[in-house]
Amino acid sequence: MKVAITGKGGVGKTTLAAGLIKYFALKDRQVFAIDADPDANLALTLSFPNPSKITPLIEMKKLIEERTGAKPGTQAPFFKLNPKVNDIPDKYFAEHDGIKLAVMGTVRGGGMGCTCPENAFLKALLSHLLVERDEVVVLDMEAGIEHLGRGTAKAVDKLVVVVEPGKKSIETAFRIRDLAAQLIIKNILIVGNKTRGEKDKNYLIASMPDFNFLGFISFDEKIIEADIDGFSLWAQGEKFRQEIETIVKNLTSGENL
């Protein structure tokens, strides 16, 4: 299962990503968590110790130079487009509670297409994780799909767009779908977040009639409190756990709402 999660900023992408990651880990699945959002908060949300000390992959200059043959930050005329990366997850990812996590860092260039060693390294790593590994991979992305090139996008099993009740969030979902179509991503699914009842759920479904909904995450003060106090979302909210379980069942069975 390779899942990329995106949506408008602030809708709760990281909340959903953390819920899915924790669920799979508790089911004894090996999970790679990839924080591809410039506003990286996935490690904190997953209660990793010292999350601010996790070095983004794009800042590992010596490693990137070693693997690509070119110094990062330079317009090198020649470097390896397919550097060795198969050992990176085991050697350089942070690990906690059975979850291996990497922070990608800010990537320059849409579709990771700019000719620089950093992007070649990250693109190769994503391709390795999505195409060659058997573990569950969950990518917490920014508001778009800029981290996915055409090759890696095809390996994503599901692109999940998080929306909240509101026109801006919904408009972002439509834009993401248009971008995804260009990369031939077909399995685009929706999770409604911060819903306050059936009225909000019906509003989202009515506003997006040709989208498939995996489920909904309710607006919950316990989720807000967990974020403020630095507690685990999973430990704080029973309702949250139940809603994530429903989403996972739909995600893995293909029986969408």
Secondary structure, DSSP 8 states (H G I E B T S, - for coil): -EEEEEESTTSSHHHHHHHHHHHHHHTT--EEEEEE-SS--HHHHTT-SSGGG---GGG-HHHHHHHHSS-TTS--S---SS---TTHHHHHSEEETTEEEEE-----SGGG-SSSHHHHHHHHHHHIIIII--SEEEEEE-SS-TT--HHHHTT-SEEEEEE-SSHHHHHHHHHHHHHHHHTT---EEEEEEEE-SHHHHHHHHHH-TTSEEEEEEE--HHHHHHHHHT--HHHH-HHHHHHHHHHHHHHHH----
